[in-house]
Amino acid sequence: MIPPGSTIGILGGGQLGRMTGQAARSLGYGYIVYEPQPNCPASHVADQQISAPYDDQAALERFAKISDVITYEFENVPSEATRQLSATSLLHPRPEILHICQNREREKTFLRDNGFPCAPFRILDTLEDLQTALAEIGAPSVLKTAAFGYDGKGQIKIDNQNLDTEELWQRFGQQRAVLEGWMDFRMEISVMVAANAQGEMLTHPVAENIHTNHILDYSIVPARISAELQREAEELAKDIARKLGLVGLLGVELFVMTDGSLAVNELAPRPHNSAHYSLDACATSQFEQFVRAVCDLPLGSTALHSPITMVNILGDAWQDDRQPNFAALMRDPAVKLHLYGKKDPRPGRKMGHFTVFAPTAEESYQGAQNLKQLL
């Protein structure tokens, strides 16, 4: 066990690192941020930020010396850096999990080879590969970069109206890619699963996720699905975590297919946007659970106090250089507002979120939609 009073090192300095650090503080831990960009959101509440490239070996060694345990808050940390750190330091989740989850090819291969349900896919290196894969999988389908994609970046939907494969391959940059068959789903859901080194494993309540322009817009909890399907999703997430040998936190994004079955969309070995609701609605937030897991503390209860909906606040809300109407949110006693300390509100950039409590999930979602219009 890494006891309170120790120092947690976090690779990455975004809002997930910031909120993880705040949870660490509440449990009596110090924390250090390693992030190439200075004045990152996590640095505002950290003991120290080391601002250096992820391939700076001397800086990584300095980071390791002042950290009692190390973790990461996003997948785009080079796995080579985590391997270097894990050679001399305690690091969770292990580098092999990051290596799998930061690359669509490796992630899909892991899921397929271990019998977990996912979309049919083919790996592409050439135009000819794309043409062959389309003949086998057909359209509609989705062409995705093999590495470093998120929030809809690095992907193109292919349908019967855009089957000029030469133009598609040129537009995509002629890079290694994955072609996935289109999934006929009726809903997207996600499950957070945490595991510590003692083998204890718990999930947070299943979230129902609604996206706009490929970016998460609303997370509704509990998901409006049957109790049986909720249990099935939780068990699937646990099975994946066991197969990965997880110590830490894993977000499992799932499709609910039109026939009621489940298929895995993506994995994220760190806190997840869709579980931000847990800060306000659960006995233990995903961020506190993350700290507990990587420090090998007993895991906390994930009991849900109330139905809730989380709404992302994007940079688009700062229209014509005007501040969003935060007062409209804060007047409502059923609302909690969280802002991430980011200075540049670009369109599509996640600047914060708010949550809305209500007696039922449907009422919380309706209230969230109304409040978003006021924002």
Protein Blocks (a to p, Z undefined) as FASTA:
>chain_A
ZZehiacddedjbfklmmmmmmmmmnopacddddfbghifklmmgfbdcdddfklmklmm
mmmmmpcbdcdfbfklcfklmmmmmmmpccdddfklmmmmmpmklmmmmmmmnopacddd
dddfbfklmmmmmmmnopadddddfbhpaehiaiacddfklmcfklmmmmnoppacdddd
ddddfbdcdddddddfkopacdddddddddeehiafbdcddddbdfklmmmmmmmmmmmm
mmnopacdddddddddfkopacdfbdcdbddfklmmmmmmgmbdfklmmmmmmnopacdd
fbdfbdcddddddfklmgghiacdfklmmmpmkbccddehiablcehiafbdcddddfbf
klmmmmmmmmmmmZZ
